[in-house]
Amino acid sequence: MTVRKSKKTIAIITIDMLALIVAATPFTTLEVQTAAATSAAVSAETTIGTTTIGNNNTDTTSSGIDLSQQPVLQEQTRTASETQINYAHVSITYTGNGTLNLLNNNIATVANFTSNGSALISFLTQSAQGTETIRTGNGETATITFYEIVKFNPVTREAKGIIIAEVQAGPTGTLASLNGMILAGTDDIHLNGESSVTLWEWESGISNLDIFPVQEELSSQ
């Protein structure tokens, strides 16, 4: 999962980047005090997740994005080939290697893998989408479908991406726990064309056991 920057598109990317203005507005802490005739003043305290006003508690926790505590996948990739499609799109292939942190039958295991992938890159939207096949030392494979959006600094040429991905693996074996897993993470893109990818599991609260019967029913129709 990697995004290369073509010299031909630096001007385009620079215009896109200059067109984006992010306005940051500082937060203001509001303290409210009420006084009763026969009691001391009661202060209203605002904390992350819960707002307390007087004796009433109001839960204001946002839905948020829950990710696993440990990354599921850590990978180093490098571009193998690049084909210019037009002024705005490039097709690439890449190779890589990394480690998987797996949980099978409540037993944590670490598996090394190699990878091969391809992606279509859009310089207009600074994004990439593609597929990747990972292969462990014992020959097991899994397919990752991903979408990535990149933020690029045309001055320093620093680039970082945010990735969402979905994994398809066999129902048995070392990689079985990855089947149907949705991952999210980051991509640190280096000037030499290599990338460092780290992905965590999105803990959506929806079990794969809830999904598979529906998938099987749709595939049989």
C-alpha positions, 0 to 999 in steps of 0.5 A, a space after each residue: 500500500 504505497 503512493 508515489 509522487 510524479 514530478 509531472 504532477 507537482 504543480 497540480 498537487 501544489 495548486 490543490 494543496 494551496 486551495 485548502 485552508 483549515 481554520 482552527 478555532 480554540 476551545 473555550 471552557 465555560 464555567 457556570 455557577 448557580 447559587 441557592 439561598 440556603 446552599 453553597 454555589 454549585 459549579 458545572 464541570 465539563 469533562 471529556 465524555 461526560 458533562 456534569 451540571 449540578 447533580 444531573 449527569 448527561 452522557 455526551 460521548 461521541 460514537 468515535 472509532 474503536 481500534 484494537 490496542 495492538 496493530 494487526 499488520 505492520 508492513 514495509 513496501 516498495 514500488 516495483 513498477 509504475 505506468 503513467 495512464 494520463 496526466 492525473 493517474 498512475 498504475 503501480 505494482 509493489 512488493 513488501 514484507 511485514 508481520 501479522 499479530 493474530 489471535 487464534 483460539 485466544 492464543 496470540 501468534 506472530 506471523 511473518 509474510 511477504 506481499 505483492 500488490 497493485 494500485 491505481 493512484 489519482 493525483 487529483 484526489 491524492 488517493 489510491 485504491 488497490 488489492 494486495 496478496 499476503 503470503 505467510 511462510 507456510 504458504 497461506 494467503 489472504 487478499 487485502 482490498 484497500 482505499 487510501 487518501 494521502 496528504 502531501 506537502 509539495 515543499 518538503 515532499 513529506 506524505 502521509 496516508 490514511 487507509 481503510 482495508 478489508 481482508 479475505 482469507 480461508 476459513 481455516 488455518 493461521 490466517 482464518 481470524 483475518 477473514 472479513 476483518 476491517 482494518 484502518 491505519 496509517 501509511 508513512 511515505 518516504 522520499 525513496 518510494 518506500 512506505 511504512 504501513 500500520 493497520 489496526 482492527 476496526 472494532 465495530 461491535 458486529 461479529 463476522 458470524 452475523 455477516 457470513 450467513 447473509 453473504 452465503 444467502 446472497 451468493 446462492 441466489 
